[in-house]
């Protein structure tokens, strides 16, 4: 698989990553048997996918434990990205960016993962009660003592946290500019897909201008862009899409032109090319510093996603995708 370089630390990773969250968190049947998840991770590694993206809150904790079982055998094959800063309570999720907590959380993640170093340690959310410079300083100390190789900031929740009237990622960019004064940012993880391209306007150029890697979260639109979801089919109550405005039957039907466009492009590249692969290839085409991190629960999906690294979209393909109608439905 093609390799790409992330950030100031010059971290080499496969062009496609693996989002491990769906194996333990947020989707129906996510509490799948461990052996299926293990096979999925191994299949991804075999296909050249080495960036494994997780977080201590997924499960919570069970996702890191799962990866620890794989890393016991294949640490040299993997690039491990995990996150800190969110705690899962009985009723809600809260941020904790206190330096002491960050240090303890890192040690706990290292134990669960069964490794002596985390390749990329990301701040999942900034704590509004703690200056972000203090949190980032504690994370930088972890680099200095050899527990972490590089630091990143996760901006996936920017939609929910932005102030009225502010641009989607303006708050994230302000945070990035503040923490850059403390220690270099190697990567930013934020949503980017055909149906959620907002990062293209400000956040992606900010990263490119500063040599910061961009990990594209949800590049398949929570599964919608795969073309495998049927409008009106419904989701189990524990699936995050059951409460998502874009996944009502009406909005899924309204957004079918996006899937149809991906399918048309896929057909030009041969019968084995899928809409999901076209969606991932579109993300890859947004810059050499961009690495899509699609989630997958099954081996076949991980292998299909990995194959997108070899799909080169033409100028005609990109123009057709750029001309697709914007997605309908609120994302908040």
C-alpha positions in Angstrom: 0.0 0.0 0.0 1.1 3.6 -0.7 2.6 5.3 2.4 1.9 8.8 3.5 3.8 11.0 5.9 2.1 12.6 8.9 3.2 15.9 10.4 6.3 17.3 12.0 7.3 14.0 13.4 7.4 12.5 9.9 5.4 9.5 10.8 4.9 7.0 7.9 1.5 5.4 7.7 -0.5 3.5 5.1 -2.7 5.7 2.9 -5.8 4.1 4.4 -6.3 3.6 8.1 -8.7 1.5 10.2 -11.2 3.1 12.6 -11.7 0.5 15.4 -14.5 2.3 17.2 -17.4 0.4 15.5 -16.1 -2.9 17.0 -16.9 -1.7 20.5 -18.9 1.5 20.5 -21.8 3.5 19.0 -23.2 1.1 16.5 -25.7 -1.7 16.8 -24.2 -5.2 17.4 -21.0 -3.4 18.2 -20.5 -5.8 21.1 -19.6 -8.4 18.6 -17.5 -11.5 19.4 -13.9 -10.7 19.9 -12.7 -13.2 17.4 -14.5 -11.5 14.6 -12.9 -8.1 15.6 -9.5 -9.7 15.8 -9.9 -11.2 12.3 -10.9 -7.8 11.0 -7.8 -6.1 12.5 -5.5 -8.8 11.2 -7.0 -8.6 7.7 -6.5 -4.9 7.7 -2.8 -5.3 8.7 -2.4 -8.0 6.1 -3.7 -5.6 3.4 -1.2 -2.9 4.3 -3.3 -0.9 6.7 -1.1 0.0 9.6 -2.8 3.0 11.2 -5.2 1.6 13.9 -7.3 4.4 15.4 -8.9 3.9 18.8 -9.6 5.7 22.1 -9.8 4.9 25.8 -13.5 5.9 25.8 -14.5 3.3 23.2 -16.2 0.6 25.2 -15.0 2.2 27.4 -11.6 0.6 27.5 -12.6 -2.6 25.6 -11.4 -1.3 22.2 -7.9 -0.7 23.5 -7.9 -4.1 25.1 -8.9 -5.7 21.8 -6.1 -4.0 20.0 -3.7 -5.1 22.7 -4.4 -8.7 21.8 -3.4 -8.0 18.2 -0.4 -5.9 19.1 1.0 -8.7 21.3 1.7 -10.5 18.0 2.1 -7.7 15.5 3.3 -4.5 17.2 5.9 -4.0 14.5 3.2 -4.0 11.8 1.0 -1.4 13.5 0.9 2.4 13.9 -1.2 3.0 17.0 -3.4 6.1 17.5 -5.4 6.5 20.6 -7.1 9.4 22.4 -7.4 11.0 25.8 -9.7 13.6 27.3 -13.2 12.1 27.5 -14.8 10.1 30.3 -17.9 8.0 29.9 -20.4 8.4 32.8 -23.7 6.8 33.5 -25.7 9.4 31.6 -23.3 11.5 29.6 -19.7 12.0 28.4 -17.5 14.6 30.1 -14.2 16.1 29.2 -11.2 15.9 31.5 -8.0 17.7 30.5 -6.3 18.0 33.8 -2.6 17.2 33.5 -2.6 14.6 36.3 -5.4 12.8 34.6 -3.7 12.9 31.2 -0.6 11.2 32.7 -2.6 8.5 34.4 -4.8 7.9 31.3 -1.7 7.5 29.1 -0.2 4.9 31.5 -3.6 3.0 31.5 -3.8 3.0 27.7 -0.2 1.7 27.5 -1.2 -1.2 29.8 -4.3 -2.0 27.8 -2.6 -1.8 24.5 0.3 -3.9 25.8 2.9 -1.6 24.3 5.6 0.8 25.7 4.9 3.6 23.3 1.8 5.2 21.6 2.6 6.4 18.1 0.0 9.2 18.0 -1.7 10.4 21.1 -4.7 12.7 20.4 -6.6 15.1 22.6 -10.2 13.8 22.1 -11.8 17.1 23.3 -10.5 20.1 25.1 -11.7 20.5 28.6 -13.5 23.9 29.0 -12.4 24.0 32.6 -8.7 23.6 31.8 -6.6 25.9 29.6 -5.8 23.7 26.5 -2.1 24.7 26.8 -1.9 22.9 30.2 -3.5 19.8 28.8 -1.2 19.9 25.8 1.8 20.5 28.0 1.1 17.3 29.9 0.8 15.5 26.6 4.1 17.0 25.4 5.8 15.7 28.6 4.7 12.2 27.6 6.7 12.6 24.3 9.7 13.8 26.2 9.8 10.7 28.4 9.3 8.3 25.5 5.7 7.1 26.2 4.3 8.9 23.1 5.9 9.6 19.7 3.7 12.4 18.4 0.6 14.5 19.3 -2.7 15.1 17.5 -6.0 16.9 18.1 -9.4 15.4 17.4 -12.0 17.8 15.9 -14.7 15.4 15.2 -17.0 17.1 17.7 -16.6 20.6 16.3 -20.2 20.7 15.0 -21.6 20.3 18.4 -19.3 22.6 20.2 -19.1 25.6 17.9 -20.5 29.0 19.0 -23.4 30.5 17.1 -22.3 32.5 14.1 -18.8 31.0 14.1 -17.4 29.0 11.2 -17.5 25.2 11.6 -13.8 24.8 12.5 -12.8 28.3 13.6 -12.7 27.2 17.3 -10.6 24.2 16.4 -8.1 26.4 14.5 -7.8 28.7 17.4 -7.1 25.8 19.7 -4.5 24.5 17.2 -2.7 27.8 17.0 -2.6 27.9 20.8 -1.2 24.4 21.3 1.3 24.9 18.4 3.1 27.4 20.7 3.6 24.6 23.2 4.5 21.6 21.1 4.1 20.7 17.4 0.8 19.2 16.2 1.5 16.2 14.0 -2.1 15.4 13.0 -5.7 16.6 13.2 -8.6 14.2 13.0 -11.8 15.6 11.7 -14.7 14.6 9.5 -14.3 14.7 5.7 -16.3 12.9 3.1 -18.3 13.5 -0.1 -21.3 14.4 2.0 -19.5 16.4 4.6 -16.8 18.4 2.8 -16.7 21.4 5.2 -13.1 20.8 6.3 -11.9 21.7 2.7 -12.6 25.4 3.2 -10.4 26.2 6.2 -9.2 23.3 8.3 -7.6 21.2 5.5 -5.6 24.2 4.1 -4.5 25.2 7.6 -3.0 21.7 8.1 -1.4 21.6 4.6 0.3 25.0 5.1 1.9 23.8 8.3 2.8 20.3 7.4 0.2 18.8 9.7 -1.4 15.4 8.8 -5.1 15.2 8.4 -6.9 12.0 9.5 -10.3 12.0 7.8 -12.9 10.6 10.1 -16.2 9.2 8.9 -15.0 9.2 5.2 -17.9 6.8 4.3 -20.6 9.0 6.0 -21.3 6.6 8.8 -21.9 3.9 6.2 -24.3 5.9 4.0 -21.8 6.3 1.1 -21.3 2.6 0.8 -24.7 2.3 -0.8 -25.6 -0.7 1.4 -28.1 1.1 3.6 -31.8 1.1 2.6 -33.9 4.1 3.4 -36.6 3.3 6.0 -34.9 0.1 7.1 -34.3 1.6 10.5 -31.6 1.1 13.1 -31.4 -0.5 16.5 -31.9 1.9 19.4 -28.2 1.7 20.5 -27.0 2.6 17.0 -26.0 6.3 16.9 -27.7 6.6 13.4 -31.1 5.9 15.0 -31.1 9.5 16.3 -29.2 11.1 13.5 -31.1 13.7 11.4 -29.5 12.5 8.2 -30.5 8.9 8.7 -34.3 9.4 8.8 -36.0 7.6 6.0 -36.8 10.9 4.3 -33.3 12.2 4.4 -31.7 9.0 3.3 -34.0 8.9 0.3 -33.2 12.5 -0.5 -29.5 11.9 -0.4 -29.5 8.9 -2.8 -28.2 11.1 -5.7 -24.8 11.1 -3.8 -24.7 7.3 -3.7 -25.8 7.1 -7.4 -23.0 9.5 -8.3 -20.4 7.3 -6.5 -21.9 4.2 -8.2 -21.6 5.8 -11.7 -17.9 6.6 -11.1 -17.3 3.1 -9.7 -18.8 1.4 -12.8 -16.3 3.2 -15.0 -13.5 1.6 -13.1 -14.8 -1.9 -13.4 -17.3 -4.3 -11.9 -15.2 -4.9 -8.8 -15.0 -1.2 -7.8 -17.5 -0.1 -5.1 -19.1 3.2 -4.2 -17.2 3.0 -0.8 -13.9 2.8 -2.6 -14.7 5.8 -4.8 -15.7 7.7 -1.7 -12.3 6.9 -0.1 -10.4 7.6 -3.2 -12.1 11.1 -3.3 -10.8 11.7 0.2 -7.3 10.6 -0.8 -7.3 13.0 -3.7 -7.7 16.0 -1.4 -4.0 16.1 -0.5 -1.0 14.0 0.2 -1.3 14.8 3.9 -4.8 13.3 4.1 -5.4 9.7 5.4 -9.0 8.5 5.5 -9.8 6.3 8.6 -12.9 4.4 7.7 -14.5 2.3 10.5 -15.0 -1.4 9.8 -16.3 -4.4 11.8 -15.8 -7.1 9.3 -12.9 -8.5 7.4 -14.5 -8.0 4.0 -15.1 -4.3 4.6 -11.5 -3.8 5.9 -10.1 -5.4 2.8 -12.4 -3.6 0.5 -11.5 -0.2 2.1 -7.8 -1.0 1.9 -8.1 -1.6 -1.9 -9.2 2.0 -2.4 -5.6 3.1 -2.0 -5.0 1.7 -5.4 -7.9 3.5 -7.1 -6.8 6.6 -9.0 -9.7 8.9 -9.9 -9.6 10.8 -13.2 -10.2 14.5 -13.7 -13.6 13.5 -15.1 -14.4 11.5 -12.0 -13.4 14.3 -9.7 -15.4 16.8 -11.7 -18.5 14.6 -11.6 -18.2 14.1 -7.8 -17.7 17.9 -7.3 -21.0 18.4 -9.2 -23.1 16.2 -7.0 -25.8 18.0 -5.0 -24.9 18.8 -1.4 -26.2 16.5 1.3 -29.6 17.3 2.7 -30.5 17.2 6.4 -29.0 18.7 9.5 -25.8 17.2 10.8 -26.2 18.5 14.4 
